[in-house]
Each structure stands twice: as structure tokens, then as C-alpha cells.
């Protein structure tokens, strides 16, 4: 994608993500979201949801990117959002890092209370069964970054009822 520092390691499934990233995600609790970055096209301002969502919690940067139907990469302190995105000469639009997003802006400066993994478990047959989202909970609300069928989505508020919530942290139980 031409993003300096982005070398995704895509994992599949709750246990793989929880084992690899659960403790570090849980440790973000108590930190403030000080900034975020997403990729937008310079020409029209549209969000390019295929690229990672970068969240900075008091100097610890988490980088979330969904791919294909069920793959999730979580990176740590690797992406340089001040560097230009390169190798896009073949495309008619120019991607660039942006700190503008009406969904995320209200959470900047807020202290993170909890992180959870959300596992899609629908009551009927669904090809997205088992996909994961990462939820961030603040006193003023919550958002989660989910798989929108081969790209990221950012959703506000309580998750859909067919998500099973798996809080991260000591003694956390699924909800």
C-alpha cells in the first residue's frame, strides 16, 4: 500500500487475536487517545477504508486493519503517519494521512476505560460468522473498528446484538 512501516501480520479467529494482542490491548486502559490517523484521498476527502486505522494512546500506537473476510492485523508503533504514502502513481487519486473524522474526533483527549474483542455470531447462517472487531470504550461512548467485507468500518455506540463481546483484561468474561 506504500505506507511506511506497515507490514501487516493477518490473523484469523478470536483465540489467535486474543493470544497475540489481548494483553497489550488491555494495557491501553487508562490511557488517553491523543490522536488518530486514517487515509483519505486528497482530491475528494473520501476515506480509503482498506488502509489501517491508527490510534495513539499516550504514545502507544495501535494500528488496526481488516482484510479479506476474516483476517485482522493489529500492529504496534510501526506506521509513520507523518511520511507520505508512495507508489500510487498508477491510481487517479492521491492517498494521504488525515486526522479528520467526525466519528473519532469526539474521543480525542478522552481516557480509555476498556478494550474488547467483538465476535460476530449471528443467529442464522452468515458468511461473516466469527469475524472480529476491536471495541474501545470511553466514559463518553464507544466505537469499534470492524470488518466491512475486506475493509475497515468505524461504528459508534453499542455493538449489534449478534456480536459476542469479549472484554480484555484480568478476569474478563464474555458478554
N, C-alpha and C positions, 0 to 999 in steps of 0.2 A: 504493500500500500504506500510505500515511500515515506513511512512515518519513522523518524529516527528513534531508535530504542525499542520499537515494537517488534518483539519476537514471541508471538503467542504460543502457548502450550495449551491446546484444547483438550479438555477432559469431558467425560460423559458420566452422568449419574450423581445422585446425592452423595453416596459414600465416597466417591473419588474426590469430589469437590470439598466435602467436609473434612476429609483426612488431610488433603493438601493445603487447604486455605482456612479452615474453620478457626483454629486458634488465632491466626493473625487478624482475621476479620473481627472476631470477638474482641480482640485487644484494642480495636478502634474506639470502642465505647468510652465515653468521657472526653473524647477529643472534639474539637470544633472543626466543622467544614469551613476551610478558609478560602477555597477556590475550587473551580471545576473547569473542565475544558471539553468541548465537543468539536467535531469537524463540521464546518459549514462551507458551502460554496460561495466564493467571493462575489460572483456575478448576480446571484439571486437570493442569497442568505439561507437557502434551504439546508436543513440538517442532513448530512450524509450518515445515516444510521448504521452503515456497515463498519464504520471505524469505532475504535474503543471510546468509552466514556471514562474520563479521567477525573477522579475526585481526590482532593488534597485535604487530609485531616491533620492539621498542625504539623505539616512536614512529612507525613507518611502518605504517599500517593498510591492509590489503588486504581487499577486500570481494568475495566470490565468490557469484554467483547464476546457476543454470541455469534455463532457461525453454524451454517447448515441447520438442521432441525433441532439437534440436541447437544451441540458442542458449546462449551463455555471456557473461555480463557480469563483467568484473573492474574494480572501482573502487578508487580510491586516496584515503584520507584525507578522505572526503566525508560519511560517515554519522556522526551524533551519537548514540551509543548511550546517552547519559545523558538524551536527550529522550524524552518519551512518544510512543508511536505513536498517531496520531489517526485520526479519520474511520472508526471501526469501530462506530458506534452501531447500525448495521443488523444486526450479527452478534451471536450469543448468547454468544460468548466474547471475552475481552479479551487482545490480544497485548501482550507486554512483553519487553524485552531481558533476557536471562539469561546469567550466566557459569557456569551449572551444566550440565555434560555429561561423563559418565563416560568417553567416548571421547577428549575433548580435554584434560581436566584433567591427565593424566599428562605432557603435553608442555609445560605452562606452566613457565617457567624454564629450559627446555632450549634449547641453541643449534641453530639450523637449519643443517644441513650442505649440503642441496641441494634444489632445486625442479625438478620435471619435469612435462611435459605427458604425459598418458596418452591415447592414441588407440585407441578400440575398433575392432579389426579382426578380426572373427570369421571362423572357417573356413567357416561356412555363411551362407546368406542371413539377414540380420538387419536390421530397420529402424533399429536404433541404430548401424549401421556408420558410423564416422567421428566419433562423439560424443567429447567430450573431458572429461577430469578433470584436476584440478590436484593434484599429489602433493608433500607436504612430508616431507623425510627428516631425522631426528634420530639421534643416537647410540643412543638407547633404542628406536627404532622409527620407524614412518612411518604417515601417514594420507593419504587423498586425498578430495577433495570432487568427487563425480561427478554426472552427470545421471541421476536416477532417474525418467525419463519425466515431465518437466515439473515437477520439483522437485529439490532437492539431496539427496544422500546423503553420509554421512561413513563411510568404510570404513577399518579399521585393517589393518596388515600389508601383505604383498606384494600387488600388484595381480593380478587374474585373469590367467591366461596369454594371453588373447586381447587384452589391452591391449599396444600397442606403446609402449614408454617412450621419450620424447624429453627427455633431460636438457637443462636450460637452463644456459648459461654458455659461456665461451670453449672452443672445440674440442669441444664436446659432440657425441656421436654417438648415433643411435637405438639402443635395445636391444630 
